[in-house]
Amino acid sequence: MSEPSEHIHVNKWVIALTVMLPTFIEVMDTSVVNVSLPHIQGSLSAGLDEVTWVLTSYLVSNAIIIPITGWLSNVFGRKRYLLFSLILFTGSSVICGSAPTLKILVLARILQGIGGGGLQPISQAILLESFPKKEHGMAMAVFGMGVILAPILGPVVGGWITDNWTWRWVFYINVPVGILAVFLAMLFVHDPPYIKRGKVYIDKWGLFLLTVGLGSLQIVLDKGEREDWFNSHFILYLSIIAAVALVLFVIIELRVRHPVVDLRVFKDSAFATGNFIMYTGFFCLFGSIVLLPVYLQKLMGYTAFWAGLVLGPGGIASFLIMPVAGAMMKKGVSPRSLLAAGLGFLAYSLWLMSKFNLQADFMAVSWPRVVQGLGMGLFFVPLAAATFANVPKEKMGNASGIFNLVRNLGGSFGVAFSTTVLSQRSQFHQSFLVEHITPYNKVFQERFAAVLNWLKVHDPNVATPVKALALFYGEVLRQASMLAFNDVFWLFAWFTALLIPLTLILKKPEGEVEISALH
């Protein structure tokens, strides 16, 4: 079960398929349930605030497990831990699908998050070890295709399954994939020789503070906007708990001899810089991906399915460009050059989104997503390669856990930021536009009279000044929202563009050409 991998030769592409199957379905589970919430709410007779715990519970348990994956792999053996995670994820998916009450569903989602949390870091570490150094860019391309495409396809797949079957099948589809992944992992995954199970030192305080800190932080990010942030005592207290716990966690982990998460890896400037770029990049990516369907459905009248189709071309573009990026690195193209180009594409796509208006057609809103997809393909692969360039093989599991946690936190913070700023800027623009809706404005008087006459011709029953004013106010709200969307996309564009100079800090790995070293 724990035989060293160097004694067993398994085709690298078989291993890639083995670890990417569960990773894809696990990442997709972070977004696939979103569109099913109204159906779950009605089916289980739950309130809106109650049913959102179906999402929050998964994200919290997922966030806690990700950074300690390397430690858990060393304690139990990586193959054992992978199989345990797969079985727990698959089994809890069955419980989720058959849950008779909301409490059981939330409990099952917690278990599902615990099982799924380890799959991303383990998959990344196994891929890096299975491919030769010169093909590590291609390995990250395979990993990136799953990580980038899965959350984009999630809402589309979830919406289709919910509409055509029931919300329970959103969870049941994990079962055959999970069973296949368990079977493949038993056959083809083996522990590397440097993972040796011995005397285990448990960093109790580190585990406790990490659980409390990340759990509180994830709840704050997920529910902050709905609870009006620090105006809510619940959010305020959780924020204080998260801040204190995480600060103490960092202090303790830097001092203990056997930390549950080895933060000393940040001494490597390439790893530290790469994580900052990853955090900010996914901050902007997930923030924009969340905003796009809202803009399309609330302002443009798209259905959930058509809004998903707008996101689709970007996912396809990422899927196609990532292997190209991996092949280019294999042939000698500098990761820093590809990364700078990717950030340029991402910034340009967000700038295009900041030009959206209420007359935009399907092509006008889908083209920026294609550009963004190309940017992500040129962003994730070289960034992962450069970030792990000088990380020793025996620390790869720990570093991979940190890297995946930073990516997820970036996305969570990005979503919270985008929704908050959107709300605030909508109010700002609304107050500004309303100033022009006044009897003393000659242009308004002319338009008001025109609308009132139009109502008298087309719908005499509601042809009143009050109805005409209501139409004007509705349009003011739409225009204010549109301007707010533009503002947020514009901010994301600048955040992304400012990352480009940081690519110069990503130095060449010692003793290897720039494209190849990931250990």
Order of alpha helices (4+ residues) and beta strands (2+ residues): alpha-alpha-alpha-alpha-alpha-alpha-alpha-alpha-alpha-alpha-alpha-alpha-alpha-alpha-alpha-alpha-alpha-alpha-alpha-alpha
